[in-house]
Amino acid sequence: MTNKKHQKFITNCVHGGNDIDKETGAIRRPLTMANSYRLPDDASKLNWSGTDELIYTRTTSANQRYLQEKLAILEGGEDCVVLATGVAALAGVFFTFLKSDSHIICTNVSYVAVYRLLHEYFPDKYGIEVSLVDTSNLQEIKKAIRPNTKLIHIETPGNPTTRISDIQEIAKVAKEAGVLLSVDSTFATPYLQQPLSLGADLVIHSLTKYINGHGDAMGGAVIGNKDLIDKIKLQAMVNMGGAISPFNAWLIMRGAVTLPLRMEQHSKSALKIAEFLESNPSVSFVAYPGLMSHPQHEIAKKQMSAFSGVISFGLHADVSTHNKFVNFLELIISAVSIGHDESLIVYTGPTDERNHFYPKEFENGHLRFSVGLEDPNDIIDDIKQSLKKCGL
């Protein structure tokens, strides 16, 4: 990977992974929609499952390479593997580094696919031992470590609780125990948080979210030392078929150029809206790391440069009224995912399978709100009109 550490982050968003196209002279690397590449004159010594040569898109595509270079530069890692989705990236890490006699410690309230992988599939299929703990509590992590612990996996900020886990302190615990630490930093992006510099071994992103930023492409990435990334490439990409499409890689490459500008706006707007919600008597709770009331606000200040664009909150209302509130919204769209240019909201009721792990204020359901790039005053006006229609 090209060493561009001397350049500023915003410069690397523009230039990282990009170059002049040698054939046409285009100043932007082209989309190469090919699933196969011309082999060298002597192909007898090729590693058909290798990821260094352009042979077949399942083992690496040109656009995937460009995106991997950009993301490794942005996260300060030696190498990167880009996969089809964020879940493919997460499952790839677990599949690569866990065996049937392994134990993993994971954030107890995590992205629902992670919860299912670790709460159900990996234990049932492979006998892997799992401890789901509140990773914002360092003592819970220390108590959970076993002789066969191989990996500590955390989400920070957590989805959907926005809990913050102290990466630097957890990294110390992991290193002392001789285990790997992986961090899902999707909510923060490399612009707001740099887990590798804080001691993590691997950082994971759902590229579908903020890094793409336009709601039109799916992808996942893992960044870290080359020896770790090579293992994921071979096991989870080449031989599990988790490769990203060239078009999606190209779209995400394009979207990442404006990442710093978007994250500044998402964060600025979300803080203003979170403060409005916290002051509104109809709102039962607000969880946003930028608020002084957030339990881990000081840790968030220490390891993040701003607080991103996801707010979780609830209303003093029943399930039916929460649903009415969502459906009365006019600007904000009821849809899953985060990090789009438009504001998105989803209501999760009290029957969620992870409900027993949620903080107490989440037990009656919650609204996960991804603040978009609209004017924050327009967003607040939309919330006000919807609350009024609900009689709140």
C-alpha positions as a printed NumPy array, in Angstrom:
array([[  0.   ,   0.   ,   0.   ],
       [  1.159,   3.551,  -0.767],
       [  2.336,   5.409,   2.332],
       [  0.459,   8.702,   2.39 ],
       [  0.536,   9.33 ,   6.132],
       [  2.12 ,  12.742,   5.544],
       [ -0.998,  13.899,   3.71 ],
       [ -4.147,  15.109,   5.463],
       [ -7.185,  12.848,   5.751],
       [ -9.322,  14.924,   3.401],
       [ -6.571,  14.807,   0.752],
       [ -6.363,  11.019,   1.004],
       [-10.146,  10.781,   0.61 ],
       [ -9.735,  12.444,  -2.775],
       [ -6.496,  10.843,  -3.972],
       [ -6.136,   7.562,  -2.056],
       [ -6.442,   4.581,  -4.398],
       [ -6.806,   6.814,  -7.433],
       [ -4.351,   7.356, -10.299],
       [ -4.193,   8.296, -13.967],
       [ -5.582,   5.545, -16.187],
       [ -2.625,   4.378, -18.287],
       [ -4.69 ,   3.437, -21.336],
       [ -6.868,   6.536, -21.744],
       [ -5.214,   9.187, -19.594],
       [ -8.441,   9.604, -17.616],
       [ -7.779,  11.252, -14.247],
       [-10.111,   8.834, -12.482],
       [ -9.632,   5.082, -12.442],
       [-12.336,   3.469, -14.573],
       [-15.006,   0.938, -13.714],
       [-13.773,  -2.442, -14.935],
       [-16.783,  -4.714, -15.325],
       [-14.898,  -7.949, -15.905],
       [-15.03 , -11.257, -14.102],
       [-11.849, -12.594, -15.714],
       [ -8.444, -11.169, -16.647],
       [ -5.838, -12.056, -19.31 ],
       [ -3.386, -14.555, -17.858],
       [  0.393, -14.177, -18.244],
       [  2.158, -16.07 , -21.03 ],
       [  3.336, -18.612, -18.464],
       [  0.458, -19.382, -16.126],
       [  1.911, -22.642, -14.853],
       [  3.169, -21.133, -11.613],
       [  0.126, -19.025, -10.772],
       [ -1.593, -19.472,  -7.419],
       [ -5.167, -19.828,  -8.604],
       [ -6.471, -18.801,  -5.187],
       [ -4.01 , -15.937,  -4.777],
       [ -5.223, -12.397,  -4.212],
       [ -2.166, -10.512,  -5.494],
       [ -2.726, -11.183,  -9.204],
       [ -5.746, -10.107, -11.25 ],
       [ -7.074, -13.481, -12.396],
       [-10.75 , -13.746, -11.479],
       [-13.02 , -11.272,  -9.701],
       [-13.798, -13.7  ,  -6.878],
       [-10.126, -13.53 ,  -5.896],
       [ -9.721,  -9.759,  -6.516],
       [-10.96 ,  -7.192,  -9.016],
       [ -9.251,  -4.016, -10.166],
       [-11.861,  -1.763,  -8.539],
       [-11.667,  -3.747,  -5.326],
       [ -7.914,  -3.156,  -5.251],
       [ -8.313,   0.593,  -5.642],
       [-10.874,   0.771,  -2.836],
       [ -8.745,  -1.409,  -0.549],
       [ -5.818,   0.937,  -1.052],
       [ -7.92 ,   3.984,  -0.178],
       [ -9.396,   2.44 ,   2.979],
       [ -6.051,   1.151,   4.253],
       [ -4.637,   4.661,   3.898],
       [ -7.624,   6.259,   5.659],
       [ -7.475,   3.84 ,   8.613],
       [ -3.668,   3.801,   8.844],
       [ -3.524,   0.033,   8.268],
       [ -1.088,  -2.107,   6.319],
       [ -3.758,  -3.754,   4.212],
       [ -7.494,  -4.058,   3.651],
       [ -9.938,  -6.617,   2.332],
       [-13.212,  -5.431,   0.825],
       [-16.154,  -7.834,   0.795],
       [-19.723,  -7.873,  -0.505],
       [-21.435,  -6.5  ,   2.622],
       [-20.686,  -5.397,   6.161],
       [-22.046,  -8.708,   7.433],
       [-19.689, -10.565,   5.081],
       [-16.805,  -8.627,   6.619],
       [-17.919,  -9.429,  10.173],
       [-18.615, -13.091,   9.423],
       [-15.284, -13.256,   7.61 ],
       [-13.412, -12.171,  10.728],
       [-15.245, -14.675,  12.919],
       [-14.884, -17.516,  10.416],
       [-11.16 , -16.851,   9.927],
       [-10.035, -16.506,  13.531],
       [-12.389, -18.794,  15.473],
       [-12.254, -22.587,  15.65 ],
       [-14.447, -25.179,  17.333],
       [-12.567, -24.862,  20.63 ],
       [-12.488, -21.047,  20.596],
       [-14.134, -18.493,  22.837],
       [-15.149, -14.977,  21.771],
       [-16.201, -11.958,  23.837],
       [-18.602,  -9.609,  22.068],
       [-20.698,  -6.531,  22.764],
       [-24.049,  -7.814,  24.058],
       [-26.173,  -5.298,  22.133],
       [-24.756,  -5.402,  18.633],
       [-25.906,  -5.337,  15.041],
       [-28.604,  -7.995,  14.784],
       [-26.695, -10.178,  12.279],
       [-23.716, -10.285,  14.653],
       [-26.03 , -11.261,  17.482],
       [-27.436, -14.149,  15.433],
       [-24.011, -15.291,  14.226],
       [-22.609, -15.411,  17.75 ],
       [-25.702, -16.211,  19.779],
       [-26.941, -18.979,  17.493],
       [-25.074, -20.025,  14.333],
       [-21.459, -20.288,  15.449],
       [-22.25 , -22.003,  18.796],
       [-24.78 , -24.405,  17.216],
       [-22.775, -25.29 ,  14.115],
       [-19.2  , -25.182,  15.415],
       [-19.409, -25.337,  19.212],
       [-17.757, -21.936,  19.602],
       [-18.147, -20.444,  23.076],
       [-19.552, -16.928,  23.245],
       [-19.711, -14.373,  26.051],
       [-21.984, -11.404,  25.344],
       [-21.116,  -8.604,  27.754],
       [-21.485,  -4.859,  28.162],
       [-18.146,  -3.861,  26.641],
       [-18.507,  -0.313,  27.96 ],
       [-17.717,  -1.967,  31.31 ],
       [-14.033,  -2.958,  31.279],
       [-14.455,  -5.225,  34.304],
       [-17.035,  -7.355,  32.499],
       [-14.543,  -7.964,  29.707],
       [-11.772,  -8.9  ,  32.145],
       [-14.057, -11.336,  33.959],
       [-15.149, -12.971,  30.704],
       [-11.646, -13.846,  29.465],
       [-10.893, -17.578,  29.4  ],
       [ -7.819, -19.608,  28.446],
       [ -9.381, -20.338,  25.037],
       [-10.446, -16.752,  24.291],
       [ -9.267, -15.877,  20.777],
       [-11.093, -12.658,  19.966],
       [-12.719,  -9.648,  21.606],
       [-15.155,  -7.914,  19.265],
       [-16.693,  -4.545,  20.081],
       [-18.99 ,  -2.044,  18.39 ],
       [-18.329,   1.573,  19.265],
       [-20.531,   3.51 ,  18.997],
       [-22.843,   0.543,  19.456],
       [-25.841,  -0.208,  17.273],
       [-28.471,   0.886,  18.273],
       [-27.628,   1.882,  21.853],
       [-24.793,   4.301,  20.901],
       [-22.82 ,   2.848,  23.817],
       [-19.142,   3.739,  23.726],
       [-16.44 ,   1.195,  24.542],
       [-12.947,   2.413,  25.466],
       [-10.831,   1.021,  22.614],
       [ -7.479,   1.914,  24.134],
       [ -8.206,   0.288,  27.497],
       [ -9.764,  -2.811,  25.944],
       [ -6.747,  -3.131,  23.646],
       [ -4.502,  -3.281,  26.712],
       [ -6.627,  -6.067,  28.185],
       [ -6.598,  -7.965,  24.872],
       [ -2.836,  -7.729,  24.456],
       [ -2.223,  -8.84 ,  28.027],
       [ -4.424, -11.879,  27.387],
       [ -2.845, -12.543,  23.977],
       [ -6.101, -12.225,  22.041],
       [ -7.124, -10.227,  18.996],
       [ -9.299,  -7.121,  19.263],
       [-11.645,  -6.253,  16.389],
       [-13.645,  -3.028,  16.347],
       [-16.754,  -2.353,  14.283],
       [-16.319,   1.371,  13.675],
       [-19.144,   1.766,  11.155],
       [-20.96 ,   4.527,  13.072],
       [-17.768,   6.557,  13.469],
       [-15.971,   6.016,  10.136],
       [-12.199,   6.517,   9.909],
       [-12.772,  10.28 ,   9.866],
       [-14.065,  10.394,  13.44 ],
       [-12.248,   7.427,  15.032],
       [ -9.038,   5.482,  14.369],
       [ -9.202,   2.136,  16.228],
       [ -5.871,   0.813,  14.904],
       [ -4.014,   3.791,  16.353],
       [ -5.694,   3.045,  19.701],
       [ -4.403,  -0.529,  19.756],
       [ -7.03 ,  -2.576,  17.909],
       [ -5.845,  -5.368,  15.608],
       [ -8.687,  -5.132,  13.1  ],
       [-11.214,  -2.438,  12.222],
       [-14.423,  -3.333,  10.405],
       [-16.801,  -1.155,   8.403],
       [-20.104,  -1.635,   6.703],
       [-19.204,   0.425,   3.651],
       [-22.915,   0.448,   2.804],
       [-23.369,   3.136,   5.442],
       [-21.37 ,   6.362,   5.86 ],
       [-18.332,   5.568,   3.713],
       [-20.513,   5.096,   0.636],
       [-22.923,   7.699,   1.949],
       [-25.453,   7.675,  -0.868],
       [-27.601,   4.622,  -0.135],
       [-26.873,   2.978,  -3.482],
       [-24.167,   0.356,  -2.903],
       [-23.313,  -2.419,  -0.453],
       [-19.915,  -3.467,   0.82 ],
       [-17.849,  -4.314,   3.878],
       [-14.2  ,  -3.911,   4.799],
       [-11.637,  -5.16 ,   7.293],
       [ -8.376,  -3.237,   7.798],
       [ -5.302,  -4.292,   9.78 ],
       [ -1.861,  -5.853,   9.504],
       [ -1.146,  -7.658,   6.248],
       [ -0.698, -11.088,   7.838],
       [ -4.196, -10.932,   9.37 ],
       [ -5.839,  -9.487,   6.252],
       [ -4.217, -12.143,   4.013],
       [ -5.92 , -14.844,   6.064],
       [ -9.33 , -13.184,   5.685],
       [ -8.811, -12.745,   1.941],
       [ -8.009, -16.412,   1.463],
       [-10.619, -17.919,   3.762],
       [-13.588, -15.516,   3.728],
       [-13.301, -14.009,   0.279],
       [-11.68 , -16.479,  -2.125],
       [-12.995, -19.697,  -0.629],
       [-16.276, -18.462,   0.855],
       [-17.175, -16.302,  -2.155],
       [-17.724, -13.018,  -0.35 ],
       [-16.236, -10.814,  -3.083],
       [-17.654,  -7.355,  -3.795],
       [-18.895,  -6.5  ,  -7.286],
       [-16.703,  -4.089,  -9.288],
       [-19.615,  -1.651,  -9.665],
       [-20.251,  -1.492,  -5.925],
       [-16.528,  -1.   ,  -5.277],
       [-16.517,   1.836,  -7.833],
       [-19.579,   3.493,  -6.275],
       [-18.116,   3.304,  -2.763],
       [-14.791,   4.661,  -4.032],
       [-16.685,   7.643,  -5.445],
       [-18.753,   8.145,  -2.301],
       [-15.74 ,   8.084,   0.021],
       [-14.331,  11.246,  -1.574],
       [-16.835,  13.427,   0.325],
       [-16.687,  11.478,   3.615],
       [-15.123,  14.272,   5.738],
       [-17.583,  16.893,   4.504],
       [-20.563,  14.641,   5.117],
       [-19.44 ,  13.497,   8.562],
       [-18.975,  17.099,   9.681],
       [-22.548,  17.894,   8.655],
       [-24.051,  14.659,  10.032],
       [-22.353,  15.266,  13.391],
       [-23.217,  18.961,  13.627],
       [-26.87 ,  18.372,  12.762],
       [-27.234,  15.323,  15.012],
       [-25.966,  17.207,  18.054],
       [-28.444,  20.035,  17.467],
       [-31.324,  17.59 ,  16.988],
       [-30.302,  15.483,  20.007],
       [-30.323,  18.613,  22.167],
       [-33.798,  19.48 ,  20.869],
       [-35.078,  15.97 ,  21.607],
       [-33.571,  15.986,  25.096],
       [-35.404,  19.224,  25.881],
       [-38.772,  17.96 ,  24.612],
       [-41.13 ,  16.679,  27.356],
       [-42.654,  14.102,  24.968],
       [-39.296,  12.316,  24.664],
       [-38.577,   9.642,  27.281],
       [-34.828,   9.301,  26.611],
       [-32.123,  10.292,  24.13 ],
       [-28.94 ,   8.306,  23.52 ],
       [-26.308,  10.281,  21.604],
       [-22.595,  10.304,  22.499],
       [-22.335,  14.057,  21.938],
       [-24.704,  14.817,  24.809],
       [-23.166,  15.417,  28.236],
       [-25.902,  13.163,  29.633],
       [-24.595,  10.169,  27.668],
       [-23.019,   7.656,  30.124],
       [-19.82 ,   7.379,  28.07 ],
       [-19.619,  10.972,  26.841],
       [-16.111,  11.501,  28.225],
       [-14.776,   8.336,  26.578],
       [-16.383,   9.393,  23.3  ],
       [-14.655,  12.788,  23.586],
       [-11.333,  11.023,  24.159],
       [-11.436,   8.7  ,  21.152],
       [-13.701,  10.462,  18.646],
       [-13.258,  13.841,  16.958],
       [-17.057,  14.253,  16.631],
       [-20.043,  12.054,  17.425],
       [-21.519,  10.983,  14.073],
       [-25.147,  11.076,  13.005],
       [-27.068,   8.31 ,  14.807],
       [-29.458,   9.086,  17.656],
       [-31.606,   6.596,  19.543],
       [-34.595,   7.894,  21.475],
       [-38.027,   6.973,  22.78 ],
       [-41.336,   8.687,  23.41 ],
       [-43.633,   8.739,  26.419],
       [-46.036,   6.65 ,  24.374],
       [-47.154,   3.122,  23.586],
       [-46.172,   1.008,  20.571],
       [-49.09 ,   2.256,  18.478],
       [-48.19 ,   5.903,  19.058],
       [-44.532,   5.278,  18.231],
       [-45.666,   3.806,  14.912],
       [-47.978,   6.765,  14.283],
       [-45.114,   9.159,  14.965],
       [-42.95 ,   7.429,  12.342],
       [-45.745,   7.378,   9.776],
       [-46.668,  11.043,  10.319],
       [-43.132,  12.139,   9.462],
       [-42.924,  13.814,   6.053],
       [-39.236,  14.624,   5.502],
       [-37.701,  11.79 ,   7.521],
       [-38.128,   8.392,   5.846],
       [-39.115,   5.194,   7.638],
       [-36.397,   2.824,   6.418],
       [-33.504,   0.746,   7.726],
       [-29.79 ,   1.541,   7.325],
       [-27.812,   4.614,   8.34 ],
       [-25.449,   7.096,   6.759],
       [-27.553,   8.056,   3.756],
       [-27.857,  11.604,   2.502],
       [-31.524,  11.52 ,   3.525],
       [-32.681,  11.126,   7.137],
       [-33.879,   7.628,   8.028],
       [-35.751,   6.352,  11.062],
       [-36.811,   2.893,  12.225],
       [-38.922,   1.921,  15.218],
       [-38.009,  -1.301,  17.005],
       [-40.65 ,  -2.481,  19.452],
       [-40.236,  -4.245,  22.809],
       [-40.333,  -7.732,  21.209],
       [-36.83 ,  -7.431,  19.714],
       [-34.88 , -10.657,  20.377],
       [-32.033,  -8.673,  21.979],
       [-34.35 ,  -6.753,  24.298],
       [-33.07 ,  -8.372,  27.5  ],
       [-29.605,  -6.937,  26.787],
       [-30.734,  -3.369,  26.138],
       [-30.307,  -0.562,  28.685],
       [-33.433,  -0.153,  30.796],
       [-34.679,   2.899,  28.911],
       [-34.784,   0.862,  25.665],
       [-37.006,  -1.896,  27.069],
       [-40.267,  -0.446,  25.75 ],
       [-38.89 ,  -0.017,  22.257],
       [-36.796,   2.682,  20.64 ],
       [-36.404,   4.826,  17.553],
       [-33.058,   4.667,  15.741],
       [-32.636,   7.888,  13.833],
       [-29.938,   8.383,  11.175],
       [-29.672,  12.134,  10.7  ],
       [-29.191,  13.039,   7.046],
       [-27.738,  16.033,   5.246],
       [-30.898,  18.141,   5.239],
       [-31.002,  21.426,   7.135],
       [-31.338,  20.473,  10.827],
       [-34.091,  23.043,  11.342],
       [-36.184,  21.354,   8.647],
       [-35.648,  18.012,  10.393],
       [-36.673,  19.471,  13.753],
       [-39.782,  21.019,  12.189],
       [-40.725,  17.6  ,  10.801],
       [-40.349,  16.002,  14.233],
       [-42.465,  18.762,  15.797],
       [-45.323,  18.373,  13.324],
       [-45.381,  14.623,  13.769],
       [-45.412,  14.886,  17.562],
       [-48.275,  17.369,  17.314],
       [-50.303,  15.003,  15.119],
       [-49.715,  12.28 ,  17.736],
       [-51.056,  14.573,  20.462],
       [-47.662,  14.698,  22.17 ]])
